[in-house]
Amino acid sequence: MRSRVCKARAEARFSNYLFPARLTLRRRLSRRVMGNAARKPKPSTSVDAPAPASAPTRTPTRPPARDVSAAAPSTPRVSVDDDDDDTPPAPWREKKQDVAELEAIADAEAWLHRELSGMAISRDYPELASRCAAVAAKWKRGMPKSVWLRVIKGGRLVKELNESAPVIARTMKYVDALRVSGREDKAVIVDLCSGFGYLAMFLSELLPEDKVDEIVLVDKMWAAFGTTPMSHHMNWAHVRGEDGWKYEWPIKLSTRKVDLKDYAQINQMAVHLFSRWNGPFIVLGIHLCGTLSIKAVEMFNRCSNVKHLILKPCCLPDFSWTYKIEHFEVGSHKHKIPTKDVCSKGKWKRNKWVGPPRHHLKLKFEAWNDHLCRSIDDEDGNITKKLQEIRVQERHFQNLFIFSDRERTRKCIVREATGCTFPTPSGTEAGRWAPTGSGFGTHVRRVAA
Ligand SMILES: C[S@@+](CC[C@H](N)C(=O)[O-])C[C@H]1O[C@@H](n2cnc3c(N)ncnc32)[C@H](O)[C@@H]1O
């Protein structure tokens, strides 16, 4: 009899070893059936309960009764086993609108003024802050409520305006200094990794229309020309309009879907943007993550009609680069950036930093910015470059900006800018740069004869 019991136990143990999930399920089921009785007795919370004796005592067969009255009603119940939580889901309730959101709807100008007060922009550029508040009021008047709510969603407008204020101020200065006699002298601004496009939106309102022809928002999350945006694309209603409504931007805004890590797509920018316009370009790269900053530097180096570059790097390149290469090599002068000096572990996940403490990265971040600045070709004195700290974030160290200017610009030649002739190996998306898909030919769809 005893050996049969032992054998059954051994078999059960072996089966649990093979199917641990079944064991967990069985345990859960038995707990559900037996309820609290199956759980371990908890120490009494009663104030009247006898104090535990110092001498070892025998474990009582029944746990002492719990004094329910002793538990304060406000004491939060800590769930021991989350899996056991049988409580029904909370009833659905309409989300209350954020107070800031309501204020932004009531009086956008006063709201933005209030939000910006105490931030770097109000301290360093008070006049710009006031002008931007007036611009926000104009948007609120001119946009449907749904679009305006998207613009102010999650406090992005305030944060991005504050952090790009030095870039807006500097770009206004650059444009002011331009001498324009006709359309062909007008500047084109390229906002790399534009995201929603706040920087471009403010620039469109603040820059003189007679000096800037267009602002191009480049991001991989836009939908391509001629397609309907899907849920994973960025909504472009504020740029291109929707349902018969369109906001009249003083300076034309246009979106371009480009993956800056795809060599062929960068080349397409040279073919369809830089080489088509003789006027000066201003390239802005704000909050560029990792190696995207290198892409911005390379763009400035190769396209000889880019007059100004402003770069504000964001996070460092991923540590996995150190397993692949020893150096990033940038520029015709082949500046070497040792990957071990600039790559870091950790990344942002849903606005939360997951990785080593961020202050550890300060030195690496400084080295990264220094290297990026030195990666800019100086074209025998034709280019000046400067790395500058401007405190836009009080609690973080990411306050470094790279400003680079080309004294004399000249026409961008595709072969020089790209190092190759087209068609490109992966340049298959006709219409990305030319909505008609006609005549602009490196990647025009082949139509069967
Ligand atoms: C940190 S946000 C910067 C947005 C905006 N410039 C700002 O100042 O807040 C990064 C943006 O880069 C875009 N992005 C990331 N990788 C990219 C890539 N390989 N090519 C183009 N855009 C990219 C993302 O879609 C996102 O909109």
The ligand as an SDF file (V2000), in Angstrom:
LIG
                    3D

 27 29  0  0  0  0  0  0  0  0999 V2000
   12.3780   62.3840  -30.1200 C   0  0  0  0  0  0  0  0  0  0  0  0
   11.2570   62.6880  -31.4180 S   0  0  0  0  0  0  0  0  0  0  0  0
   11.7040   64.2740  -31.9420 C   0  0  0  0  0  0  0  0  0  0  0  0
   10.4840   65.0110  -32.3910 C   0  0  0  0  0  0  0  0  0  0  0  0
   10.6440   66.4990  -32.4910 C   0  0  0  0  0  0  0  0  0  0  0  0
   11.7240   66.8690  -33.3710 N   0  0  0  0  0  0  0  0  0  0  0  0
   10.8560   67.0950  -31.1350 C   0  0  0  0  0  0  0  0  0  0  0  0
   11.6570   68.0050  -31.0220 O   0  0  0  0  0  0  0  0  0  0  0  0
   10.2420   66.7270  -30.1700 O   0  0  0  0  0  0  0  0  0  0  0  0
   11.8460   61.5880  -32.5810 C   0  0  0  0  0  0  0  0  0  0  0  0
   11.1100   61.6020  -33.9270 C   0  0  0  0  0  0  0  0  0  0  0  0
   12.0010   60.9870  -34.8210 O   0  0  0  0  0  0  0  0  0  0  0  0
   11.2760   60.1630  -35.6820 C   0  0  0  0  0  0  0  0  0  0  0  0
   12.1960   59.1350  -36.1660 N   0  0  0  0  0  0  0  0  0  0  0  0
   12.7340   58.1290  -35.4460 C   0  0  0  0  0  0  0  0  0  0  0  0
   13.5380   57.3720  -36.2220 N   0  0  0  0  0  0  0  0  0  0  0  0
   13.4910   57.9290  -37.4630 C   0  0  0  0  0  0  0  0  0  0  0  0
   14.0870   57.6070  -38.7000 C   0  0  0  0  0  0  0  0  0  0  0  0
   14.8850   56.5540  -38.8190 N   0  0  0  0  0  0  0  0  0  0  0  0
   13.8350   58.3780  -39.7690 N   0  0  0  0  0  0  0  0  0  0  0  0
   13.0100   59.4440  -39.6580 C   0  0  0  0  0  0  0  0  0  0  0  0
   12.4060   59.8000  -38.5190 N   0  0  0  0  0  0  0  0  0  0  0  0
   12.6370   59.0640  -37.4310 C   0  0  0  0  0  0  0  0  0  0  0  0
   10.1490   59.6130  -34.8580 C   0  0  0  0  0  0  0  0  0  0  0  0
    9.0900   59.2150  -35.6800 O   0  0  0  0  0  0  0  0  0  0  0  0
    9.8330   60.8030  -33.9670 C   0  0  0  0  0  0  0  0  0  0  0  0
    8.7980   61.5560  -34.5260 O   0  0  0  0  0  0  0  0  0  0  0  0
  1  2  1  0
  2  3  1  0
  2 10  1  0
  3  4  1  0
  4  5  1  0
  5  6  1  0
  5  7  1  0
  7  8  2  0
  7  9  1  0
 10 11  1  0
 11 12  1  0
 11 26  1  0
 12 13  1  0
 13 14  1  0
 13 24  1  0
 14 15  1  0
 14 23  1  0
 15 16  2  0
 16 17  1  0
 17 18  1  0
 17 23  2  0
 18 19  1  0
 18 20  2  0
 20 21  1  0
 21 22  2  0
 22 23  1  0
 24 25  1  0
 24 26  1  0
 26 27  1  0
M  CHG  2   2   1   9  -1
M  END
$$$$
